[in-house]
């Protein structure tokens, strides 16, 4: 079993860059893009990931952005920068638990370009790698939010929305 996992685990690069501009005031970081997100070339691309519905509800939007362009515009319009904690790693599919040999992203470019006032991480894995690789480099603690991944089935959409409201403060 271990041999088959090792054969299927590959070194993968992030595949697309961060979303931010000078108006970005909050930074939301995931761990590493899923296979679906890498295929789409944008964040939270899995159709069952609740990230976009949660943000739309939290920010009072009546429509959930569906396209890459709409999602990029939505993020920037609301002062949200998006990126991941990991630039490249060895990973099996989209499994966060299989992540090995991490190369972290260089968050400094966002902090140099925007007045980011708060950093949030989407889930336990993002928090783990943020604390290990990013916190020592940035000196900026991050608030861990519950993952919007479909793998986090214990959290309903309503419960996620309530907890994610902290990003508005």
N, C-alpha and C positions, 0 to 999 in steps of 0.2 A: 504493500500500500504506500509506504513512504517513498519508494522509488518512483511510482506513478505520479505522485504529487510533485516530486522534484523535477520530473520531466516536463510537467505541465506548467510549472512555475517559471516565469520569464522576467527578465529585467525590462521594465516598461518606463518610458518617459511620460510626463504629464500630458503633453500633446497640444496644449493651448495655454495662453497666458492669463494674467489676472485681469479683472475688470475694475477700473477705478478712474477717477479724474480728480481735479483739484477740489471739487465739492464733496468728496467722500468723507463722511464723518464717522462711519462705523465700518469695521472690517469683519466679515464673516468667513471663517475658514473651515473647510472640510478636511478630511484626511488625505484622500487621493481619489481621482475621478474613477467612477465605475466604468465597466466596459461600454455600457450604453452612452455615458457622458463622453467618453473618448471617441466613440463613433460619431456623435453629434458635434463634437468640438466645443462643448459648453457644459456648464455646471448643472448638476442635478437633472440629468437627461432621462433617467429611468422613468417610465410613465407612472409607476406606482410610488415614486419618491414624493413625499408630501411637502418638500421645501417650498415650491412656488405657491401652492394653495395656502400654506401657513403664512408666508410673507404677505400675500394679497389680503388675507383676512386681518392680520395684525395691522397692516398699514391702511386699512379701510378702502381697498380697491374692490370694485364690483366684478372685475374680470381678472382671471388668472392668466398671466402672459404664457403663450404657448410656443412661440417661435424663438429662436436664438436671438434675433434682433429685438423682439419685444421684451425678452428677459433682460437683455443688456440695457435697453432704454429704461426699463422699470427700475433696475438696480441703481443706475446713475441718477435718475430722477429723484430717488429717495435717499441719495447720499450714501449708498451702500457699495462698498468695495467687496469683491469676491475673489478668493483664491483658495489654495489648499496648502496644508502644512508641508506636504511632501512633493518634491519636484520629480524624483524618480525613485524606483524601488524594485525589488523582486516581489512579484505578487502572482497569486493563482486566481485568474478571473477577476472578480470584484471583491474577493474575500479579504476584509480588513485583518482578520486573524492570521492570514498567510503573509502579511507584509514583512519583508526582511531587507537588510542592507539599504537603509534609507539615505537619500540625499535630500536635505531640506530645501525648501524654496528660500529665496532671498527677499524677505519681506521689507527690507530697508527701502527699496524703491518706492513702495506705497507710502511709507511713513515720511519719506523725503518729499513726496509730491502732494500729499494731502494732510489736513489737520485731523487725523484719525483720533477720535476721543474715546472709543471703546472697541475692544476686540472680543469677538464671540467665536466659540468653536462649536461645530455641529457634531456632537456625539463624543463618546468616551475615547475612541481611537484618535480622533483629532486632538482631544485634550491631552492624551498621553504623549503624542509626538510633539505637540506644541510645547508642553512643559519640558520635554527632553531637549529639543533642538532650538526652538524659537525664543522661549522665555530668557535663556541665558544671553542670547544675542540682542534681544530688544529691551529687556528689562520691564516689559509691559505684561502684566498678568491678563489672562483671558477668562471670560465667563463661559463655563461649560453649559451648553443647552442640550436637551435630549435630542437624539438623532431623529431626523425626518425620514430616514431610510425605511423601506418597507420591512426590513428585518427587525425593526423596533416595533413589533406588533402590539406590545404591551401598552403603548401610548396611542390613544385615539387622536383623531384630528383636532377635536375640540380641546383636549388636554394639551396638545402641542401648542395650539394657538394661544391658550391662556399663559403658558410658561414662556413662550417666545415674545410676549408683549414687552418684556424687559428691554428689548432692542430699541424701543421708542423713547426711553428715558434719557 
